[in-house]
Amino acid sequence: MHSRMKVVFASLALLASTLACVAVMGGGDEATTSPGVLVFDVATPTPTPLPPASCPLITDKILDLAFLESDATGELILDDDVYLITYQIAGEELTDPQYEDFSDQFQPFRDDMGTHMRVWNYFRALIPADQRTMLAEYVISTDGTDGLLAAVGQTESDPEKWLLQVDIADTDENYELTYTLIHEFGHLLTLGPGQVPPSLAMFNDPYNEDIYYEEASACPNYFPGEGCANADSYIDDFYYRFWTEIFDEWNEINFEEDDDAYYEKLDEFYLKYEDQFVTSYAVTNPEEDIAESFSFFILSPKPSGADIWEEKLLFFYEYPELVALRETILNNICTVFPVQ
């Protein structure tokens, strides 16, 4: 599962956002179209364009606030995600909700379908429909107020299809939510089946280290885990341009089994190569690096410097389709961002 968690620049402690269930945009009503099948009417957002001069202020604040540790402390601190409800995605609609078992304390989160729909509406308002065709499931979960905000990953039933998971307890901060949704889309863009054909062996036994090493060894290109990346894929080109000289050093840290030692070494690695990464979270692995860099590519002006982190943003400008996508997403932000 690929996710983005909130980070403080000088630390690799993985943090997140504050507790609340606040409307993001749009709305949804439940309707029954046939016996036993629920279809949720996903209302088309009615945008109110922001003044043009305010758009850079919005994007700057998204980047600024995405990394600030919240002073608020929540009441729910959990060790693991609690899955509340899984919707099937059919085009623009959410259908067939599957309810999970959980304690009564989480029922208000599960029943807050207005917030479920608003976050989905916001995601689909930001990301063009033709760029999210691999999404098949939308999962509402929570791990409390200090942890995961959102994640993407392959579904359990089909390696070609992916899911978007959102922690409903952490959706109140629209700036951070916007950044995180763009980051998660960066994973879909760079790891989806059109870029990384899925390995059935890994999909069927994802925690088998022997299979992982067999599949990785047989791959002539970069192997992110889901499969062998295409030779002309974004992640393959990104890895060979920016990671080959530091990968062995990073990989030694990646094998560290003690969590405290791992994060300490990774923090030192970031400080050593700070000019190569847009955030400290980007050093987690090449997959997180390209997703973080993609988020900055979308939200930042085109850089003019020569640092490697700037070269990573310029990397995306080499693809005309990504330049066009950047313009579309920025226009969507300027049109639909829910000013607080």
ZAPA-930856 format. One record per residue: residue in one letter; x, y, z of N, C-alpha, C in turn. Coordinates in steps of 0.001 Angstrom, whole numbers, plus 500000, padded with zeros to 6 digits. Layout:
N
AXYZXYZXYZ ...
//
This chain:
340
M500845498811500000500000500000500000500883501242500000 H500664502123499050501439503365498990500633504472499660 S501281505189500547500565506216501299501451507426501466 R500839508506501900501621509672502273501209510090503662 M502186510199504556501928510633505915502659511944506131 K502121512735507015502661514065507276504046513968507904 V504973514857507504506324514818508044506770516202508462 V507658516254509451508327517486509840509687517473509166 F510134518592508607511281518592507719512529517973508331 A512836518246509570514095517751510117513963516366510710 S512861515720510537512644514418511156511921513501510210 L512118512197510377511380511221509583510332510526510434 A509960511141511539508812510630512272507588510827511405 L506782509782511244505635509854510358504427510303511174 L503891511447510772502827512087511515501608512221510640 A500557512919511120499394513138510263498630514360510709 S497330514390510552496579515620510712495647515564511898 T494671516493511964493848516663513146492457516084512971 L491779515788514105490492515118514091489359516067513788 A488493515645512866487207516296512581486674515714511295 C485413515894511054484791515469509809484108516686509234 V484814517410508362484334518683507862484062518555506380 A483007519208505891482680519160504466483823519702503649 V484155519005502568485150519513501632484458520207500484 M483554519509499815482781520153498768481723519181498296 G480734519678497567479722518815496974478865518152498015 G478226517026497637477402516290498566476895515055497903 G476218514185498646475703512959498060474526512450498825 D473568511884498141472408511294498753472337509833498361 E471799509009499253471713507590499014470413507281498299 A470485506391497291469292505999496564469397504530496203 T468270503838496157468254502442495793467764502306494363 T468571501647493504468194501505492111467675500111491797 S468064499117492570467559497764492404467726497042493729 P466968495989493979467037495319495280468449494875495623 G468893495283496813470187494859497315471371495623496780 V471177496540495857472287497299495295472078498772495587 L473007499350496311472926500766496637473794501554495673 V473251502629495160474021503558494343473953504912495018 F475114505517495246475165506814495902475262507895494842 D474332508781494876474278509866493906475418510823494181 V476437510756493370477597511622493544477326512932492834 A476970513928493587476577515209492997477757515859492300 T477515516371491130478554517096490408478826518418491113 P480081518677491525480379519919492225480028521144491382 T479512522146492034479245523414491374480370524372491747 P481354524550490862482538525319491240482266526812491306 T482967527440492218482999528894492288484441529310492086 P484793529764490883486201530061490607486778531066491591 L487995530808492015488700531750492867489250532893492018 P489424534053492611490079535129491862491446534676491385 P491846534967490135493117534467489604494309534790490491 A494306535963491096495451536351491910495586535491493156 S494502534835493576494552534037494794495123532653494569 C495208532178493327495650530806493065497072530539493557 P498056531405493270499390531152493834499392531161495358 L498543531966495961498467531970497417497949530640497935 I496981530057497223496435528763497612497504527680497483 T498171527611496339499159526556496126500350526706497067 D500768527950497334501861528160498289501479527666499675 K500248527947500066499814527526501401499645526018501480 I499210525388500388499123523929500364500496523333500660 L501527523856499992502870523343500211503370523663501613 D503102524865502107503564525258503442502928524406504532 L501599524277504480500882523622505564500928522109505480 A501339521573504353501391520119504219502418519495505149 F503358520295505695504446519726506477504497520237507918 L503482520971508337503492521498509697502846520499510639 E503504520229511739502944519321512734501804520030513447 S500671519359513580499525519945514246499772520022515752 D499326521126516353499397521247517805498248520510518489 A497216520169517708496058519503518290496364518036518576 T495778517517519630495889516096519936494499515507519956 G494336514385519315493025513761519222492820512734520317 E491626512213520387491279511251521420491521509816520967 L491592509590519654491748508239519138493176508036518646 I493889507139519273495237506791518833495257505276518681 L495330504805517441495231503384517157496524502871516544 D496799501593516756497993500982516187497801500614514722 D496581500298514332496314499844512973495093500553512415 D494994500505511082493803501042510433492581500218510807 V491463500915511019490171500259511166489396500542509889 Y489120499501509112488358499664507879486879499766508222 L486235500800507699484848501076508043483887500708506927 I484216501114505715483308500879504593484100500935503292 T483750500054502366484379500036501042483304500218499983 Y483457501248499159482559501498498036483202500967496761 Q482392500470495854482839500166494516482696501435493668 I483631501660492770483602502829491904483137502389490523 A482057502971490070481528502695488734481445504011487987 G482491504328487227482540505629486571482683506726487603 E481685507569487693481688508658488670480895508300489923 E480243507154489932479366506780491035480063505861492020 L479632505941493266480039505002494305478871504058494549 T479133502759494483478065501780494584478425500680495579 D477435499872495918477600498623496650478506498758497870 P478153499593498851479010499742500035479074498452500854 Q480289498072501227480502496898502067480935497376503449 Y480147497031504463480392497505505814481249496503506581 E482262497011507252483163496155508012482709496069509466 D483251495085510189482971494945511618483927495830512409 F483382496556513380484214497417514220483414497770515457 S484083498359516430483415498715517680482506499916517471 D481568500083518379480547501129518242481136502530518188 Q482334502730518752482894504076518799483169504640517405 F483296503763516388483591504219515039482346504390514171 Q481175504083514713479969504158513885479698505559513360 P479907506616514152479689507958513579480546508230512344 F481792507728512328482644507885511145482066507114509964 R481618505891510216481065505081509138479801505696508573 D478977506258509461477682506784509029477756508180508433 D478910508817508505479045510181507988479261510139506477 M478236509667505767478388509486504323478481510810503588 G478005511880504192478181513192503579479641513525503398 T480457513235504429481896513480504314482542512496503354 H482113511238503385482642510268502414482469510811500992 M481248511268500700480946511739499349481692513025499018 R481803513909499988482470515191499719483946514992499370 V484618514091500088486027513839499780486161513196498406 W485280512247498089485314511638496757485025512684495689 N484032513523495921483729514590494972484938515488494742 Y485640515783495813486794516669495688487902515999494887 F488154514732495159489187514010494418488858513978492933 R487615513667492603487265513579491181487187514962490533 A486987516006491339487035517358490789488470517786490489 L489428517277491262490833517615491041491434516822489890 I491130515537489836491801514623488916490869514271487764 P491279514510486515490410514202485374490008512727485347 A488802512456484860488259511103484866489129510131484082 D489712510577482975490506509660482156491844509303482798 Q492174509960483924493418509673484625493215508768485839 R491980508376486107491715507540487283490874506322486920 T491026505843485699490234504689485260490645503407485967 M491862503361486558492289502149487269491660502038488648 L491024503101489143490418503064490471489127502259490445 A489028501282491335487838500433491414487178500470492775 E487913500914493811487356500918495169487748502198495900 Y486853502621496778487077503794497624486828503332499054 V487883503353499880487834502788501219487863503907502250 I486918503863503178486905504777504313487441504016505520 S488443504588506176489067503932507322489425504987508358 T489984504541509472490599505470510421491643504722511227 D492710505434511582493664504930512560493788505938513695 G492739506735513852492780507805514830493174509104514161 T493707509997514949493967511336514445495429511605514134 D496299510681514398497723510901514146498291509700513421 G498128509673512119498632508551511343498368508749509869 L497866507708509242497613507719507811496509508699507451 L496723509487506387495655510339505865495016509694504639 A495844509211503726495310508552502537496351507601501998 A495903506659501168496798505679500569496153505143499308 V496962504547498462496459503823497300497150502473497259 G496529501512496591497114500191496442496256499349495525 Q496792498202495135496016497287494324494856496715495138 T493736496447494473492628495796495150492995494344495436 E492242493703496314492517492318496656492097491355495553 S491201491796494669490637490874493685491243490998492291 D491887492132491991492345492358490625493603493222490656 P494748492674490204495985493453490248496001494635489289 E495076494647488321494999495754487372494211496936487931 K493482496694489023492620497721489611493183498174490955 W492963499451491261493511500050492462492402500635493337 L492755500902494587491818501517495522492410502807496070 L491517503700496465491886504922497188491338504785498594 Q492215504877499581491827504775500992491993506136501655 V491001506553502416491022507859503091490643507675504553 D491414508270505448491088508283506873490133509431507135 I488892509111507438487865510138507601488158511060508772 A488958510601509742489270511434510904490248512551510576 D490856512505509398491921513451509062491606514296507826 T490332514527507561489970515207506311489518516647506532 D489812517215507687489295518550507988490160519664507427 E491436519394507149492366520434506716492474520381505190 N491837521319504524491724521245503063493057521408502335 Y493969522187502904495270522349502256496039521031502266 E496090520410503427496803519134503527496092518037502744 L494767518043502784494008517054502020494309517187500530 T494359518407500039494645518632498621496013518082498253 Y497021518409499048498366517914498762498396516392498764 T497760515800499759497818514349499900497110513648498748 L495977514174498314495273513559497191496101513651495911 I496803514760495713497674514879494546498829513887494648 H499394513762495852500472512794496065500000511375495744 E498824511000496249498326509642496005498036509428494522 F497539510458493850497360510336492413498704510147491720 G499764510764492273501096510561491715501485509089491706 H501077508344492740501326506903492755500520506195491663 L499251506566491527498433505943490482499032506205489102 L499514507416488900500080507808487615501347507032487296 T502187506791488298503518506229488055503611504733488315 L502609504145489006502676502724489343501500501924488799 G500556502597488139499400501912487589499793500913486518 P498852500055486099499184498947485179499723499394483830 G499405500598483381499951501076482115501427501402482197 Q501929501650483414503340501963483630504114500779484201 V503460500046485117504084498897485779503143497705485644 P503311496878484612502458495694484473502558494830485727 P501444494498486347501513493793487630502053492374487503 S502811491982488513503314490616488627502270489781489349 L501756488741488709500770487869489356501386487110490517 A502656486749490391503320486040491485503379486914492733 M503725488190492589503761489097493729502359489390494247 F501422489548493343500051489849493745499463488711494573 N499749487476494191499182486322494881499900485995496183 D501134486467496329501897486177497553502803487371497859 P502198488515498247502957489778498313504020489839499405 Y503966488963500397504931489035501497506001487946501404 N506054487245500269507033486189500078508325486802499554 E509357486831500388510616487473499997511301486730498858 D511179485417498836511814484657497763511223485035496410 I509893485144496367509243485537495111509652486947494728 Y509733487833495721510134489220495434511512489244494763 Y512471488522495335513821488562494784513880487884493419 E513091486830493222513042486177491907512490487140490852 E511399487810491185510784488734490237511677489932489980 A512282490466491038513163491625490886514402491260490060 S514950490067490290516151489646489557515866489437488076 A514639489025487770514276488781486371513870490057485644 C513776491158486369513328492420485784514534493222485298 P514608493559484011515736494347483512515623495830483837 N514466496228484353514210497636484658514008497799486160 Y513521498949486580513266499158488003512073498318488439 F512184497738489634511130496871490173510583497494491448 P509439498198491382508904498851492573508132497925493511 G507858496705493093507135495768493955505886495225493315 E505138496093492645503919495635491966504242494823490720 G505389495074490127505794494382488908507033495031488336 C507406494603487160508586495148486479508166496366485669 A508723497510485986508350498741485299508702498673483823 N507841499247483001508142499354481574509406500194481383 A510153499887480325511413500595480068511200502077479827 D510032502447479298509766503856479023508829504479480051 S508699503848481198507781504351482228508396505521482983 Y507534506300483629508013507443484416508931506980485543 I508512505934486284509284505509487452510630504921487039 D510679504223485912511940503648485461512916504748485055 D512437505704484271513295506815483864513749507619485078 F512852507845486027513159508624487231514224507911488059 Y514053506615488245515014505849489050516405505910488435 Y516511505620487149517839505553486539518488506929486420 R517725507973486431518325509302486373518758509790487751 F517990509472488790518209510133490080518614509207491233 W518508507897491073518706507019492221519886506050492109 T520421505835490952521428504775490815522676505030491661 E523089506276491807524315506568492550524130506488494056 I522909506577494529522674506552495979521894505317496421 F521490504475495480520592503379495828521233502372496776 D522468501994496528523106500998497393523209501501498830 E523545502763498996523630503348500343522259503367501002 W521254503758500234519878503752500758519427502332501082 N519788501374500237519317500002500412519867499377501691 E521072499740502077521620499252503349520745499695504508 I520286500938504448519389501451505492518057500723505441 N517596500428504247516295499794504078516234498406504708 F517383497753504870517429496429505481517525496490507009 E517628497689507565517692497835509021516369497373509644 E516433496431510585515229495854511175514735496612512398 D515619497296513080515215498070514257514624499401513807 D513376499670514185512688500867513706513412502146514084 D513836502249515347514501503476515789515784503712514999 A516557502652514805517806502780514048517513503109512589 Y516460502507512044516089502773510648515793504252510432 Y514930504816511268514545506218511073515719507160511342 E516579506801512290517757507633512559518690507646511352 K518920506475510772519807506382509605519186507054508390 L517873506895508230517223507521507088517240509041507218 D517101509523508446517189510964508688518586511476508332 E519605510729508697520979511109508345521176511076506832 F520584510096506182520657509993504732520026511218504077 Y518888511643504601518230512833504055519101514074504245 L519653514236505428520487515414505678521728515415504787 K522260514245504487523429514144503615523093514544502187 Y521890514182501738521492514417500348520292515371500256 E520236516322501168519063517198501265518784517939499964 D519837518271499205519638519024497968519037518171496857 Q518826516873497122518285515990496099516795515706496274 F516206516132497391514830515737497698513971516945498054 V512731516921497594511833518036497887511356518002499329 T511289516828499934510910516689501344511704515545501953 S511706515467503260512372514343503922511622513042503683 Y510315513102503482509554511883503221509932511263501884 A510431512056500973510794511558499647511926510551499690 V512743510553500767513848509589500825513369508197501189 T512091508017501509511576506713501910511907505646500880 N511694505943499612512028505042498506511783505801497202 P512203505258496057511987505971494790510515506231494485 E509628505328494919508202505516494648507655506742495375 E508076506923496640507628508107497372508320509359496848 D509549509217496403510280510360495858509587510901494612 I509192510010493699508563510502492479507182511079492774 A506460510522493761505140511059494107505255512422494776 E506248512593495654506470513897496272506918514915495229 S507827514501494366508318515408493325507195515794492375 F506325514847492044505185515143491186504269516170491842 S504046516055493150503197517014493855503768518415493775 F505090518537493928505729519847493818505719520350492379 F505848519443491423505726519811490014504357520439489745 I503316519873490315501969520409490114501815521761490799 L502310521889492012501959523020492873502980524151492867 S504177523922492346505232524934492401505451525574491028 P505972526789491009506417527359489731507560526523489157 K507769526624487865508857525893487221510185526380487777 P511018525480488299512257525931488936513290526363487906 S514234527152488366515292527632487475516676527339488026 G516739526660489184518025526347489789518617525061489263 A519735524666489888520473523502489403520566522395490438 D519890522535491582519891521452492562519167520241491996 I519511519073492508518914517855491971517409517811492231 W516970518350493369515523518335493624514794519167492574 E515446520227492075514845521019491013514866520260489685 E515930519505489453515983518685488248514867517648488243 K514489517175489429513388516210489513512063516835489094 L511850518093489437510639518767488985510693519015487480 L511859519403486986512016519636485548511851518346484751 F512124517202485382511935515898484740510526515773484161 F509521516218484905508139516053484453507817516964483266 Y508537518079483155508300518986482034508761518383480708 E509492517289480743509933516637479519508818515834478850 Y507704515681479573506580514911479050505425515870478755 P505127516135477482504049517091477158502721516733477797 E502423515439477909501146515040478510501071515405479989 L502228515420480671502234515799482081502166517311482254 V502751518042481337502620519505481369501152519901481190 A500465519237480256499038519510480049498230519093481271 L498592517967481872497888517502483075498097518474484227 R499324519003484359499593519991485410498665521197485270 E498526521697484051497665522855483827496216522539484196 T495773521349483850494395520958484164494178520882485670 I495085520225486389494919520082487832495002521433488527 L495940522286488095496029523627488687494748524418488447 N494208524343487239492945525022486961491824524476487839 N491844523159488069490821522571488928490954523065490357 I492190523151490854492394523673492209491883525086492317 C492222525920491343491792527311491377490275527437491284 T489632526431490689488189526490490509487420525947491696 V487923524852492299487093524139493274487682524109494683 F488843524716494906489413524622496267488454525236497278 P488112524484498321487155524980499325487824525926500304 V487729527201500061488368528187500936487759528101502328 Q488626528034503333488162527882504717488023529225505399 
//
